[in-house]
Amino acid sequence: KPYVEALEDKWVERTNLPRVGHEAWRRFLRRNRSAISDLAMGQVYNRVTCPVCNHSSKNFDPFNMLSLPFPTVAEVIFQCTV
C-alpha cells in the first residue's frame, strides 16, 4: 500500500468542508480501494476541541458500520388473517 500523508490542519482550516471531505476520501481510497469500500463504506466528520486550550481538530474518519437508533414501540399489534 502506498504511504499517504495526512491532511494538514492549516489547509483544513482554510478550505471549505466539502473539498476537505472529498480529499480525505480520495486519500483513504489510495490505500483501501476494494469492492467493500466501494459498496459499504463511508466517512463521518469529527471535530474535537480541547477544553483547556480551546484548540479544535477537524477530520473525516472512514467507517464500515454505522449504528442507527430504532424507535422503541411500547405496544405492537399483529393482525393475522386466516
C-alpha positions as CSV (number, residue, x, y, z in Angstrom):
1,K,0.0,0.0,0.0
2,P,1.3,3.5,-0.8
3,Y,2.1,5.9,2.1
4,V,-0.5,8.7,2.2
5,E,0.2,12.0,4.0
6,A,-2.4,13.2,6.5
7,L,-4.2,16.4,5.7
8,E,-2.5,19.5,7.1
9,D,-4.5,21.3,9.9
10,K,-3.9,24.7,8.2
11,W,-5.2,23.5,4.9
12,V,-8.3,22.0,6.6
13,E,-9.0,25.3,8.4
14,R,-8.9,27.5,5.2
15,T,-10.6,25.0,2.8
16,N,-14.4,24.5,2.6
17,L,-15.8,21.4,4.2
18,P,-17.0,19.5,1.0
19,R,-13.5,19.9,-0.5
20,V,-11.8,18.6,2.6
21,G,-14.2,15.6,2.7
22,H,-13.5,14.8,-0.9
23,E,-9.8,15.0,-0.4
24,A,-9.9,12.8,2.7
25,W,-12.0,10.2,0.9
26,R,-9.6,10.3,-2.1
27,R,-6.6,9.7,0.2
28,F,-8.4,6.9,2.0
29,L,-9.1,5.1,-1.2
30,R,-5.5,5.3,-2.3
31,R,-4.7,2.8,0.4
32,N,-8.0,1.0,0.8
33,R,-9.7,0.6,-2.6
34,S,-11.8,-2.6,-2.8
35,A,-15.3,-3.7,-3.7
36,I,-16.2,-3.5,0.0
37,S,-15.0,0.1,0.3
38,D,-17.0,1.0,-2.9
39,L,-20.2,-0.6,-1.6
40,A,-20.3,-0.5,2.2
41,M,-18.0,2.3,3.5
42,G,-18.3,5.9,4.1
43,Q,-16.9,8.7,6.2
44,V,-18.0,10.7,9.1
45,Y,-16.9,14.3,10.0
46,N,-15.4,14.7,13.5
47,R,-14.4,17.8,15.4
48,V,-12.6,17.6,18.7
49,T,-12.0,20.7,20.9
50,C,-9.6,20.8,23.8
51,P,-11.4,22.2,26.9
52,V,-8.1,23.6,28.2
53,C,-6.6,25.5,25.3
54,N,-9.7,25.5,23.0
55,H,-7.7,24.1,20.1
56,S,-10.0,22.4,17.6
57,S,-9.1,19.5,15.3
58,K,-11.3,18.6,12.4
59,N,-11.1,15.4,10.3
60,F,-13.0,12.8,8.4
61,D,-12.9,9.2,9.6
62,P,-13.9,6.2,7.5
63,F,-16.5,3.7,8.8
64,N,-17.8,0.4,7.6
65,M,-20.6,0.1,10.2
66,L,-23.0,2.8,11.4
67,S,-25.3,2.3,14.3
68,L,-28.7,3.9,13.9
69,P,-31.2,4.1,16.7
70,F,-34.6,2.5,16.0
71,P,-37.6,4.0,17.8
72,T,-38.9,1.7,20.6
73,V,-42.6,0.8,20.5
74,A,-44.4,0.1,23.7
75,E,-47.2,-1.8,22.2
76,V,-47.1,-3.9,19.0
77,I,-50.3,-5.1,17.3
78,F,-50.2,-8.0,14.9
79,Q,-53.0,-8.8,12.6
80,C,-53.4,-12.4,11.3
81,T,-55.8,-13.3,8.6
82,V,-56.7,-16.9,8.1
